[in-house]
Amino acid sequence: LFISPAGIAMLLWCVSCVSCVSFPCAVTAILAVLYWYYPGVIVQWYKKYSGYLIAGLYRKQLTVNGITYAYYERLPVGRVKGEDAPAVLFLHGFTADKMMWTMTIRHLPKEWWIIVLDLPGHGDTSFVQNAGYCASGMVTKLNEFLEAFGLHHLHIVGTSLGALVAANFAYQYPTKVMSLSLLCPPVAHRLSEDLATEAMKSIEGGGRNILLPTDVDELHSMMNVAFYHANRLKFHRRMSAALLDEQLPKYDYFKEIIRDLLKSQEDVKALTENITTKTLVVWGEHDKICHPSGAALLHKLIKNSELVMVKNCGHAIPVDRPRKTAIILKKFISQIKSLSNSDLSPEVI
């Protein structure tokens, strides 16, 4: 009962009555106790309630072919989903989850129908071993989810690994994708070996993977690489340790996904040259994982594409610059119907 919302409310009321302190003081006292002695409780609460409290997103699940997919959904306000409300699917990056999109979605139009998916093995979505997690395998699983969900035409927004999955999905199912937004996909080093960053070499080199920290110091080092604004995103060591405890049991899943992706590296040049969907390429100017020079190369290969470079931003664009990310996506997706096939020029924001 203690860690339930009702239990905490009762405890706060009792503390404020018995000790004759104000309710705000009681709240502060209880939160301090939780922070110092039960940080895992705060992490669990954040996972459970942050999507709704921040962006009005509801937590839902759907089981398809043995995998239980966790996702957020926000229904459009004043419109009929799938008819006059655009359906927008968001895909997160490697080792992240659907929560990385909440601050961005908070600033997106309430008229949009929004679905935010946890990829297999990530967040609250289950994982089936040896089920094939190469790019094409991930696309197959995504298509199975969308078919079961009943979504056949949509806009897809993906970041990092999610962008790689989104690009492959648009290539395999072009008639289903109304627009494609790719935020720093891990393709620069495959287009040019000179663009392999030290972080990418760590991720794909078979040694210690910088994205799989095993202690708090490694976690903070990872954040310095992934985020431009790392210092204002870091937690106290107790909270960081609680966050790490949530991730560690999933490391075997993440390692299998990386192995499968590396075993079957698709021809990125051929893939991107054959994407016909209207595409937005977004890249952080200070990305230390996927080299920023890959942005121009990708923009050149995808014929009907627009490029936006984001200032003061690292690899995790939706976390580093959530409001700016929302502005960029809103501008692109809202104008899809009026876009022509003419060349779209790069833009720096």
N, C-alpha and C positions, 0 to 999 in steps of 0.2 A: 504493500500500500504506500510505503514511504516514497517510492520512486514514481508513483503514478501522479498525474496532474491533480486528481482529487485529494490524494494523500498530502501532497505538498501544500495545497490550498488550506486543508485542515490544519496542518502544522503551522503555517503562517498565521492563521487566525488565533491558534492557541498561544503562540509566542507573543503576539501583539497584545492579547488579553492578559495573560499571566504576568508578563514582564512590564506591562504598562508602557510599552514603547509604541511609537507610531507604526502603522502598517508598512510604509516605505522602508523604515529601519529594519523591520522584521524580514522584509523581502531581501534587503541587502545582506542581512546576517545569514539567511538560509542559502542564498546564492554563493556567498563566500564559503560556507561549509561544503556545498556541492563542488565548488571549483577546486578546493584544496584536497578534499578527501574522496569525492566521487565524480571526477571529471568525465568518466565514461557515461554517467547518467546524462550529463549535458550534451555529450556527443549524440547519444541515442535520441534525446528530445529534438536536437537540431535536425537530425536525419528525418525524424517522423513529422515534424511540424513546420520546418522552415519553408518548404515549397509553397504551402498554403499561406502562411503568414506574410511571406515576402512577395509572392507573385500570384496568389490565388489558384495555385495548382493543386489538384487532387491526386493522391496516391492510388494507383490501381494495379491490377495484375491480370495476366492472360497466359494460360498454359498452351503451348503449341509443340507437338512432337517431343514431349518429354522435358522441354525447357519452360520454366515459369518466368515469364518476362515481367519485370517491374517497370512501370512508367508513370509519368505525370501526365495529366490531361487538364486543359482549361477550355471549356466550351465557350463559343463566341457569344457575346452579349448583343441581343437584339437581332441576331441573324440565324439562319438555318445552316448548320454545319454541313459542309460538302456541297452546298448550293451557292449561296452568295457570300459564304465565309471561306477564305482560303485556308486549307489545311497545311500546317507547317510542322515538319518533323525535325527534331534536334537530336544530333548524335554527339556524344562526348569523346574525349581523348583517352589514350591508353592509361590504365590504372585509375582514371577518374570515374565519375558517375554523373547521373542526371542533375545532381545538385549544382554542378558548375555553371548551369545555364540560368539559375533562378534570378540572379541580379540583373541579367540582360533581359529576360522575359518580363520582368517587372515594368520595363519601359516600352514594351511593345503594345500595339493596339489591342484593346479588349475585344475588337471585332474579329480577331484571328482565332482560328481553331488550332490549338497548340497541343502537340504530343511530344514528350521528352522521354526517350527510351534509354534504359540501362542495357548496354550490350552484354552478351553472355559472359558470365564470370565477373562482371563489374556491378558495383552497387548492390541492389537486392535481386538481381536476375540470377537464376541458378546456372550451374555449369555441368555439362556432360562431358566426361573425358573422352578423348580420341574421337570427337565428333566432327573434326575438320574445321580449323579456324584460320585457314588461309583467306585471302581477300574474297575469292569466289565463294568459299564456304560461308563466310560471314554474310555475303550478299544473299545466298540461298536462305539463310536463317531469317534475315531481315524481310525478305519477300514472303516467307511463310507467316511471319508475324503480321505483316500488313494485309495479307489475304484473309487471315483469321479475324483481324480487326475490322476488315471491310473497307479498307482505304486503298483506292486504286489510282487516284490522281492527287499529287501533293507537291509541295515545295520541300526540298531537303536542305538542311543546314548542318554541316559537320565540321568539327575541329580536330586536327591532328589525325589520330587513328579513325575517328568518325568521318573525317573528310575523305580519307582513303576509301573507306567503305561506301560513302556516298557517291564518290566518283565512279567506282566500279558498278554500283547499282544503276546509275544514270547511263552507263555504257551498255549494260545488259538489258535494262528495261527503259529505254528512252521515252516510250509513250506514256509511262506512268509519272514521269518527273516534269513538273511544270517549270521549275527553276532549280538551280543548283548553286549553293553557296559553300565554297571551300575555304576554310580558315586554316592556314599553315599546314597543308597536308605533308606527310613525310616523303616527299618525292625529289627534293632538290638534289640530294646526293646520288640519286639514281639517274638523274638527267646529266649530271656532271660530277665525276668523282672528286674534283677539287672542292666541291661544296659540302663535303662530309664534315660536320662539326665534331669537336671532341666529345660532346654529349651523345651525338648519334653513333659514333664509334663505340662508346660505352654501351649503348643500348643494344647494338647489333653485333658486338664483338665477342660475346660469349663469356666475358669476364664479369666483374661487378657491374651491374646495371644501375646507372645513376637514378633511374626511376623506381627502383626497388630498395629504398633505404631500410636499414635494419635497426637503426637507433636514432635518437632525436637529432644528434649532430648531422648525420647523413640526411635526415629529412630536411633540416634547415639548409643544407648545402644544395639539395635538390631544388628547393624553393628559390634559391638564389639564381639557379640556372633557368627555371621555368617561368619565373615572374620578373617583370621589370620593377614592380612595386613590392618586392619581396618583404622588405622591412616592415611595411604596414600591414602585411597579411600574416606574418608569423604570430603564433600563439606562445604563451608561456610554456615552459618545458613540460609541465604536468599535463596540459591540454594536448600538446604535441604528442606526448607518449600515449595518451588515450586514443588519439586519431590513428597513430601507428598500430596500436593493438587491433583496431578495426580492420586494417589492411593486411597485416601479416598472414592470416589464414588463407588469403587469396593468392599468395605469391606463386604457388604451384600452377594455378590457373593461368596467371599472367605469363609465366615462363612457357607454358604449352602454346599459348597464343602467339608469342614471339617466335617460337620454333617453327610453327606452322606457316607464319607469314614469311619467314626467311627461306623456308624450303621451296616455296613456289612464288618467287618474286616475278610479278607480271611485267611485261614490257610497258613501262610508264609512258614512253614516247608514243607508242602505237595506241595505247589506251586513251591518252589525252587528245591526240589528234582526231580520234573518232567520236569524241563526245559532241553531240549536236545540241544538247540542251543549253539554254541561255544560262551563263555561269558567271558568278561573282567570285573573284579570287581576293582574299583578304590576308594580309601578312603584317606582323609586328616588325617594326624597323629594328628592334633590338632582340630578335629571336635568336637564342643561343643553342636551340636544338635543331630546328629546320632553317638552314641558312637563308637569310632574306633575299639573296640573289636568285633563289629559286622562284620567287614570285613572278619576275619578268619572264623567265623561261616558260613557266606554266601558262601565263597570260598569252604568250606568243603561240603556244601549241594549241590551246583551246580557242578555236576561231571566233566563236560568238561569246566573248568574255569581256568582263570589266575588271580592272585591277584597282584595289585600294590599299595603300600602305598606311599603317597606323603609327603615328608618332608616340614616343614614350610608352612603348608596349613591347612585351616579350612574347613568349610562345603561347601562353595561356590567355589568349585574347579576351574571351568572355569574362574572365576573372580580373585581368589587369585593367581593362577598359570597358566595363559592362554597359554604361550609358552610351558611349560612342559606338560600341558594337550594335546596340539596338537602333541607333540612328542610321547606321550604314545598311543594316538588314531591312529596315522599314522602307528606306528610299528605294532599294533595289527591288524588293518583292512587290511593293505597291505599284511600281511602274512597269511590271512585266508585260501587261496587256498592250501597253503603248510602245514598247521597245521595237525597233526595227532590227534588221540583220546587219546594219552598218557597223563599222568598227567602233568600239567603245574605248575611249582614251583612259590612261591611268590617272589615279587621283591620290593625293596624299592628304590625310586628315590628321 
